[in-house]
């Protein structure tokens, strides 16, 4: 019948606009804008605080090499008390005293502070890598939501056209009211999905504001996983654990150096009451008399912590290897799922077109065509979600590996 043919033509035209080619919905990636966002990430408090702490520890390492400040003193010897005859031996002295810590302790403290500064700077780069991965994941989520919103808006417009056409046919006694109820139910379903997307978009925009200070519209960058098998030795967690082990070894060196004797130097000069000049020089050395009760337990404790740090590094290596292997599997699975969704969309589209021809010939119900359109819509939205998940998985995988970013 003529009215059915016209109706199917309208549906086909609107469907063409409701399912635009992927190239039309994609927005070009703006490398300059994304680099600007990364520059703002480097100023994030989590990254900036770690870099500031690393700088402070670097200064502390330089300071650890210095000697304690010398002490200037004035001495009065043999002050006469009462009728004492010792006043003939009275003398006034001006001198300086310098303490010299045990040999090796200063260099050990400096080495330990240098290692901690290096670890803290590496931790700042790891924090930047985590924030970058979170940024990319958020942008991918927002990009997916924008694509899904376009689909829903086009589908809603198509449903409104279907309702208007059906209302006219019902008035002409050529349609059923039950079909109108089905269209209204589909419209409500689409409106509900749009509300959920809107809620999710606001949530992701708040994450973006937390990262960058505002919520710019950016397209996530094209990503690729690192080639070759995952190497835990090139990851931030394992390298941080290695730095922790090196710091523990430096603590052992420091405790061992404390067994060496400490020194004190003192020199003074003065004049006696009878006018004679005098001078004195003193060298003091510490005696490790109580080493068994103080230094030795500290050394054993440091050695135990060093062994624990080595075990924790091994544990971190195992955990990272497992995590990376699982992420690579998820990435591969996500790629397969995207391909399957695309195949399903192609099959569903063919079925929908066949139903439309049957409906035009009076061999199918409107509810069947609505269900076919709904299935295609759900499949397309699922494909967009899977593509965003794929991007997030790659970003999560790449964040483990050491790069020069974040310095």
Helices and strands as residue ranges (DSSP letters): H 2-18, H 22-25, H 31-42, H 45-64, E 71-77, G 86-89, E 91-100, H 105-171, H 177-212, G 232-234, H 236-257, E 263-272, E 277-285, H 295-360, H 366-398
